[in-house]
Amino acid sequence: MPDLSPGIEIAAASVRLGGRLVLDGLTLRLSEGRIGILGRNGSGKTTLLRLIAGLVAADAGTVRVDGADPFADRRAALAALGILFQNPDHQILFPTVEEELAFGLVQQGLSAATAAERVTGLLAAEGRAHWAKAPVSTLSQGQRHYLCLLSVLLMSPRTILLDEPLAGLDLPTQARLARRFADLPQRLVTITHDPAVLAGSDRVLWLEEGRIVADGPPGEVVPAFIAEMGRIGARDADADLAG
């Protein structure tokens, strides 16, 4: 089982995109095994995920994942973190399954032969040996999502970031993936606007306009979020259009 400590430490971190303040002075320590980050579209959730992953740099403040800056030290980030994007087509780079799975291992410094051996072993263990030569284009949406998860798991990260991991999938695929996520030994940080996804979390953070509104157990944060979303929805808040 991966060592989950010391986790993710963010100190007074702010991010501006296109001149707009998207994350505003966040200070967080994320060390629990199952962490949910909840918020409406445009609240800054995806930017926070990209900040943790080292895909964007903080304009102010610091980010450390297992003690390393994920933006400045990409090799350390590859060992510490995996990321599963909402749309697998934004993540997949190679035409066949075996090429896609091997890529991350080679990036970590393994030889092509060793990477191929590990890919073969994983696909056999998953009951998907017949996927190896398959063009990625022949896989369904759910299968491509699963392929991306396998790519992450091959790299053995200590933390996995999940961006709306069940969105757009049919119910059987959602159920299969949810079971697989629940069984993983890694720390999972799940970004979502759907409170139901976070039922098994140890801790939930509610993000609004780049700031933390609430932070605590799901039994406290989720009902408050649902109540506020209901209040906003009852207001017909999109009636005022910018001129």
C-alpha positions in Angstrom: 0.0 0.0 0.0 1.4 3.5 -0.9 2.5 5.7 2.0 0.0 8.5 2.1 2.1 11.0 4.1 2.9 13.8 4.1 0.3 14.7 1.5 -0.5 18.0 -0.2 0.3 21.4 1.4 -0.9 24.7 -0.1 0.1 27.9 1.6 -1.5 31.3 0.6 -1.8 30.2 -3.0 -3.5 32.4 -5.6 -3.9 31.8 -9.3 -4.9 34.3 -12.0 -6.1 33.2 -15.4 -6.7 35.8 -18.1 -6.4 38.5 -15.6 -9.1 37.0 -13.4 -8.4 35.8 -9.8 -9.5 32.1 -9.9 -8.0 30.9 -6.6 -7.7 33.4 -3.8 -5.1 32.8 -1.1 -5.8 29.2 -0.4 -4.1 27.5 2.6 -4.8 23.8 2.9 -3.2 20.6 4.2 -4.7 17.5 2.5 -3.6 14.2 4.2 -6.8 12.1 4.5 -7.3 9.0 2.4 -10.5 10.2 0.7 -10.9 13.9 0.1 -13.7 15.6 -1.9 -13.6 19.1 -3.4 -17.1 20.3 -4.1 -18.3 23.3 -6.0 -20.4 24.8 -8.8 -19.0 25.2 -12.3 -16.7 28.1 -12.3 -15.9 27.9 -8.6 -12.2 27.1 -9.3 -12.3 23.4 -8.7 -10.5 22.3 -11.9 -7.9 25.1 -11.5 -7.2 23.8 -8.0 -6.7 20.3 -9.3 -4.4 21.6 -12.0 -2.4 23.6 -9.4 -2.0 20.5 -7.2 -0.9 18.5 -10.3 1.7 21.1 -11.3 0.0 21.9 -14.6 -0.3 25.6 -13.6 1.9 27.6 -11.3 0.7 29.7 -8.4 1.0 33.4 -8.9 1.5 33.8 -5.2 2.1 31.3 -2.4 3.4 27.7 -2.5 2.3 24.2 -3.3 4.0 21.1 -2.1 3.1 17.5 -2.8 5.0 15.0 -0.6 7.4 17.9 0.0 8.2 18.7 -3.6 6.9 21.6 -5.8 4.9 19.7 -8.5 5.3 22.5 -11.1 9.1 22.9 -10.7 9.9 19.2 -10.2 8.0 17.2 -12.7 9.9 13.9 -12.0 8.9 14.1 -8.3 5.3 14.9 -9.4 5.1 11.8 -11.6 6.0 9.6 -8.7 3.7 11.3 -6.2 0.6 12.1 -8.3 -1.7 10.6 -11.0 -4.5 12.5 -12.6 -7.7 11.2 -14.2 -9.4 13.9 -16.3 -13.2 14.0 -16.9 -12.7 13.5 -20.7 -10.3 10.6 -21.5 -9.7 12.0 -24.9 -7.9 15.0 -23.3 -5.5 12.5 -21.7 -4.9 9.7 -24.3 -2.0 10.3 -26.6 -1.2 7.1 -28.4 -3.1 5.0 -31.0 -3.0 1.6 -29.3 -3.8 0.5 -25.8 -0.3 -1.0 -25.1 1.4 2.2 -26.3 -0.8 4.4 -24.2 -0.1 2.3 -21.1 3.6 2.1 -21.6 4.1 5.9 -22.1 4.0 6.9 -18.4 6.4 4.1 -17.4 8.9 5.2 -19.9 8.5 8.8 -18.7 9.4 7.5 -15.2 12.7 6.1 -16.6 11.9 2.5 -17.3 13.2 0.8 -20.4 10.8 0.1 -23.3 11.2 -3.6 -22.7 10.4 -3.3 -18.9 7.5 -1.1 -19.6 6.0 -3.5 -22.1 6.4 -6.4 -19.7 4.5 -4.5 -17.0 1.8 -3.5 -19.4 1.3 -7.2 -20.5 1.1 -8.2 -16.8 -1.4 -5.6 -15.9 -3.7 -6.3 -18.8 -3.6 -10.0 -18.0 -4.4 -9.4 -14.4 -7.3 -7.2 -15.4 -8.7 -9.8 -17.8 -8.0 -7.5 -20.7 -5.0 -9.1 -22.4 -6.9 -8.9 -25.7 -6.9 -5.0 -25.4 -3.1 -4.8 -26.0 -3.0 -4.3 -29.8 -6.5 -2.7 -29.9 -6.8 0.8 -31.4 -7.9 3.2 -28.7 -10.5 4.5 -31.1 -12.4 1.2 -30.9 -12.9 1.5 -27.1 -16.2 2.9 -25.7 -16.2 6.1 -23.6 -16.2 4.0 -20.4 -13.4 1.7 -21.7 -11.3 4.7 -22.5 -11.9 6.1 -19.1 -10.8 2.8 -17.6 -7.7 2.8 -19.8 -6.7 6.1 -18.4 -7.2 4.8 -14.9 -4.9 1.8 -15.7 -2.3 4.1 -17.1 -2.3 6.0 -13.8 -2.2 2.8 -11.7 0.8 1.5 -13.6 2.8 4.5 -12.4 2.0 3.7 -8.7 1.4 7.2 -7.5 0.7 7.9 -3.8 -2.2 10.3 -4.6 -4.7 10.2 -7.5 -6.6 13.3 -8.6 -10.1 12.6 -10.0 -11.8 15.3 -12.1 -15.6 14.6 -12.2 -14.7 10.9 -12.5 -18.2 9.5 -13.1 -19.6 12.3 -15.3 -21.0 11.3 -18.7 -20.9 7.6 -18.0 -23.8 5.2 -18.0 -24.9 3.7 -14.7 -23.2 0.3 -15.0 -19.9 1.9 -15.9 -20.3 4.4 -13.0 -20.9 1.5 -10.6 -17.9 -0.4 -11.8 -15.6 2.6 -11.6 -16.9 3.6 -8.2 -16.2 0.1 -6.8 -12.7 0.2 -8.3 -12.0 3.7 -6.8 -13.2 2.5 -3.4 -10.8 -0.4 -3.4 -7.7 1.6 -4.3 -5.0 2.0 -1.6 -4.0 5.5 -2.9 -5.2 8.8 -1.5 -8.0 10.0 -3.8 -8.8 13.7 -4.2 -12.1 14.0 -6.1 -13.2 17.2 -7.8 -17.0 17.3 -8.5 -20.2 19.4 -8.5 -22.2 16.2 -7.6 -22.5 15.7 -3.9 -23.5 12.0 -4.3 -20.0 11.2 -5.6 -18.5 12.1 -2.2 -20.6 9.9 0.0 -17.6 7.8 1.1 -15.2 10.8 1.7 -13.3 11.4 4.9 -13.3 15.1 4.3 -15.1 17.5 2.0 -14.1 21.0 1.0 -16.7 23.4 -0.5 -15.1 25.8 -3.0 -16.8 29.0 -4.1 -15.3 31.8 -6.2 -11.8 30.5 -5.4 -12.2 30.3 -1.7 -13.1 27.6 0.8 -16.6 28.1 2.1 -16.7 25.0 4.3 -14.3 22.2 5.3 -15.3 19.1 7.3 -16.9 15.7 7.2 -19.4 15.1 4.4 -22.3 14.8 6.8 -21.8 18.5 7.6 -20.5 20.0 4.4 -22.7 18.2 1.8 -26.1 19.1 3.3 -25.1 22.8 3.6 -24.0 22.8 0.0 -27.2 21.2 -1.2 -29.3 23.7 0.7 -27.4 26.6 -0.7 -27.6 25.2 -4.3 -31.4 24.9 -3.8 -31.6 28.5 -2.5 -29.7 29.7 -5.6 -31.7 27.6 -7.9 -35.0 29.1 -6.5 -33.8 32.6 -7.2 -33.7 32.3 -11.0 -30.2 33.7 -10.8 -29.4 33.6 -14.5 -32.3 36.0 -15.4 -30.0 39.1 -15.4 -28.0 39.1 -18.7 -24.9 41.3 -19.1 -25.5 44.1 -21.6 
